[in-house]
């Protein structure tokens, strides 16, 4: 219920239970490639558990919360640390030496490679989450995020996501840049 409350906050418009549902649906498609399914699912559940647009340490705080809750459940320390590492990785979305971490990052960013209508709705939801910021502040920040992804050699870290979604993600990001 703690996670349901967090992801159902009235301040959230994209980082919601629907986002988790999409991630879990995609994770099931790759289940055979995920050696530690339970830890992966916990990383999905907790990766945005703490989400405050005024803070820059959301991932670290989400990882700490996951650690606390998984410790209470008696989850093994090694797997808790792995979960924390995967959650922290969602802050920068950089290529990892861990293929499972890369899959989590790609699943988290899957919306970038969605059909334009879905992507456009995602941009509206993100804007609503950041409604506290006027356009004068939001637009340069958003532009910086978009350019960061476009400057990477690859937005997606796994071969499947690169093949299936990379081109569309780049097209969507470019298109959004033109709109803002």
Secondary structure, 3 states (H helix, E strand, C coil): CHHHHHHCCCCCCCCCHHHHHHHHHHHHHCHHHCCCHHHHHHHHHHCCCCCCCCCCCHHHHHHHHHHHHHHHCCCCHHHHHHHHHHHHHCCCCCCCCCHHHHHHHHHHCHHHHCCHHHHHHHHHHHHHHCCCCCHHHHHHHHHHHHHHHHHCCCCCCCHHHHHHHHHHHHHHHHHHHHHC
